Amino acid sequence: MGINLVKQRFREQRQTAFERNIVWKFTFEEWVEWWEDHLGYNWMKKRGRGRGRYVMARKGDKGPYAPWNVECILHEQNSKDRIVNGSQVHGESSGGNILTTKKVKEIFIAKNACMRKLSTQYGVSYDTIYDIRTKQIWKRETRKLKLGSKCKCPNGTACVQGYHTYHKDKKTRQNIKLTLNQVRYIYMSKKSGPMLAQEFGISVTAIYAIWKRTAWIHVSEGLPPR
């Protein structure tokens, strides 16, 4: 499995926790080790949403995402537990109140919609878009609606591999390739510029460009000012 894809999955899950106002206490190394301990070497093929796949679930759906407070269970069991524990999010209480009922309905009925692009447009993670369009959250608001047609991305790869965006770094004169979720995470992060530059393998200049909205402007649209 490619390390870049693994890191992308880590950042997506961390971003989803952030949107749900849940504390995240995993480092990347701890997260990978946790999955390998529970599912073995091919854990990437076994985790995820959908029947028969495994998820990282908080015990009793309470507390932070931390090594001592999570368990590895089937996706369908997690869905049942969230209903029992009263943590099945719906209405304008989900997504950290970023979304409104009107926006959720727009996401659900969107035609030929790339979920990566919807993620950027509405300022939430890819996982949140996926959950809305598969009626795992906001069920009450979408139960009478007809789901819009599925994505028709070129070659059918954009939603699977990640929708990327490019920006030419003024310092190194090289094109930087980041996923939209990575750009959004950088913009919202409270870490220092040098720390983020080291984490993502880009220059500090590029980090500042994201913060100042002189690059990837379309990604930070709708997000609160820093």
C-alpha positions in Angstrom: 0.0 0.0 0.0 1.3 3.5 -0.8 2.3 5.6 2.2 0.7 8.7 0.7 -2.7 7.0 0.6 -2.3 5.8 4.2 -1.5 9.3 5.3 -4.5 10.6 3.4 -6.8 8.2 5.2 -5.3 9.2 8.5 -5.9 12.9 7.8 -9.4 12.3 6.6 -10.4 10.5 9.8 -8.7 13.2 11.9 -10.6 15.9 10.0 -13.9 14.1 10.4 -13.3 13.9 14.2 -12.5 17.6 14.2 -15.8 18.4 12.3 -17.7 16.4 15.0 -15.9 18.3 17.8 -14.3 15.1 19.0 -10.8 15.2 20.5 -8.2 13.3 18.4 -5.1 11.9 20.3 -3.6 9.5 17.7 -0.3 10.3 16.1 0.1 8.9 12.5 2.5 6.2 13.8 0.1 5.1 16.6 -2.8 5.1 14.2 -1.1 2.8 11.7 0.2 0.5 14.5 -3.4 0.3 15.9 -4.8 -0.9 12.6 -2.0 -3.4 12.0 -2.4 -4.9 15.5 -6.2 -5.4 14.9 -6.4 -6.4 11.2 -2.9 -7.4 10.2 -0.7 -6.3 7.3 -3.5 -5.8 4.8 -5.6 -3.7 7.1 -6.2 -1.0 4.5 -8.3 -3.5 2.5 -10.4 -4.4 5.5 -11.2 -1.0 7.1 -13.7 1.5 5.9 -17.5 2.0 5.5 -19.7 -0.7 4.1 -21.0 -4.1 5.3 -18.2 -6.5 6.3 -15.6 -3.7 6.8 -14.1 -2.6 10.1 -14.1 0.8 11.7 -12.4 2.5 14.7 -15.2 3.1 17.2 -15.1 5.0 20.5 -16.2 2.9 23.5 -19.7 3.9 24.3 -19.4 6.6 21.7 -17.9 8.9 24.3 -14.6 10.6 24.9 -11.7 11.1 22.5 -10.3 9.1 19.7 -7.3 7.7 21.7 -5.5 4.3 21.7 -7.1 3.5 25.1 -10.6 4.5 24.1 -11.3 2.8 20.8 -12.2 -0.6 19.6 -12.2 -2.3 16.2 -15.7 -3.4 15.2 -17.7 -4.1 12.0 -19.2 -1.1 10.4 -22.8 -2.4 10.8 -22.2 -3.0 14.5 -21.0 0.5 14.9 -24.1 1.9 13.2 -26.3 -0.1 15.7 -24.2 1.1 18.7 -24.5 4.7 17.7 -28.3 4.4 17.7 -28.3 2.7 21.0 -25.9 5.2 22.6 -27.8 8.2 21.1 -24.8 9.4 19.1 -26.3 9.0 15.7 -26.0 12.5 14.4 -28.8 14.2 12.5 -30.3 17.6 11.9 -28.2 20.7 12.4 -26.3 19.1 15.3 -24.1 17.1 12.9 -20.8 18.2 11.3 -20.0 20.6 14.1 -23.0 22.8 12.9 -21.0 23.6 9.7 -23.9 22.3 7.6 -27.5 23.4 7.6 -30.6 21.3 6.6 -30.7 23.2 3.3 -27.1 22.5 2.5 -27.5 18.8 3.4 -30.5 18.5 1.0 -28.4 20.2 -1.8 -25.6 17.6 -1.2 -28.0 14.7 -1.3 -29.8 15.6 -4.5 -26.7 16.9 -6.4 -26.5 15.4 -9.9 -23.3 13.9 -11.3 -21.7 15.0 -8.1 -18.0 14.3 -7.4 -17.9 13.8 -3.6 -14.5 15.4 -3.5 -15.7 18.5 -5.1 -18.8 18.6 -2.8 -16.4 18.3 0.1 -14.6 21.4 -1.0 -17.7 23.3 -1.9 -19.4 22.8 1.5 -16.2 22.9 3.7 -16.6 19.4 5.2 -14.7 16.2 4.8 -15.2 13.6 2.1 -16.4 11.2 4.8 -19.2 13.6 5.8 -20.3 13.9 2.1 -20.2 10.1 1.8 -22.3 9.6 5.0 -24.9 12.1 3.9 -25.3 10.5 0.4 -25.5 7.0 1.9 -28.0 8.1 4.6 -25.8 7.2 7.5 -26.3 10.7 8.9 -29.0 13.4 8.5 -31.5 10.5 7.7 -34.6 12.5 8.8 -33.8 15.4 6.5 -33.2 13.3 3.4 -35.7 10.4 3.8 -38.2 11.9 1.3 -35.6 13.0 -1.2 -34.3 11.2 -4.3 -30.5 10.7 -4.4 -28.8 12.6 -7.2 -26.9 10.7 -9.8 -23.5 9.4 -8.9 -20.1 10.9 -9.8 -18.9 10.9 -13.4 -15.3 11.9 -12.8 -12.9 11.3 -15.6 -11.9 7.6 -15.6 -13.9 7.2 -12.4 -10.8 7.8 -10.3 -11.2 11.2 -8.7 -13.5 10.1 -5.9 -11.5 7.0 -5.2 -8.0 8.2 -5.2 -8.6 11.8 -4.0 -9.3 15.0 -5.8 -6.0 16.9 -5.9 -5.2 20.5 -6.6 -1.9 22.1 -7.7 -0.1 25.3 -6.9 3.2 26.6 -8.1 5.5 27.4 -5.1 7.0 30.9 -5.6 10.1 29.8 -3.7 11.0 26.5 -5.2 9.2 27.1 -8.6 7.7 23.5 -8.3 4.1 22.4 -8.5 2.8 21.3 -5.1 0.2 18.5 -5.1 -2.1 18.4 -2.1 -5.5 16.9 -1.6 -8.3 19.3 -0.8 -8.6 17.9 2.7 -4.9 18.4 3.3 -5.2 22.1 2.3 -8.2 22.6 4.5 -6.4 20.9 7.4 -3.4 23.2 6.9 -5.6 26.2 6.8 -7.4 25.3 10.1 -4.3 24.0 11.9 -2.9 25.8 14.9 0.6 24.3 14.4 3.5 26.5 13.3 4.3 27.0 9.7 7.6 25.1 9.9 6.0 22.1 11.6 3.3 21.9 8.9 5.9 22.3 6.1 7.8 19.4 7.5 4.7 17.2 7.9 3.5 17.7 4.3 6.9 18.0 2.7 6.4 21.5 1.3 7.9 24.9 1.9 6.9 27.3 4.6 6.1 29.8 1.9 3.4 27.5 0.6 2.0 27.2 4.1 1.8 30.9 4.5 0.2 31.2 1.0 -2.6 28.9 2.2 -3.1 30.9 5.5 -3.2 34.2 3.6 -5.5 32.8 1.0 -3.2 33.7 -1.9 -3.2 30.1 -3.0 -5.9 27.4 -3.0 -8.4 30.2 -2.4 -11.3 28.0 -3.6 -10.5 25.5 -0.8 -10.7 27.9 2.1 -13.9 29.6 0.8 -16.6 29.3 3.5 -14.1 28.6 6.3 -13.7 31.1 9.1 -10.8 33.6 8.9 -7.6 32.6 10.7 
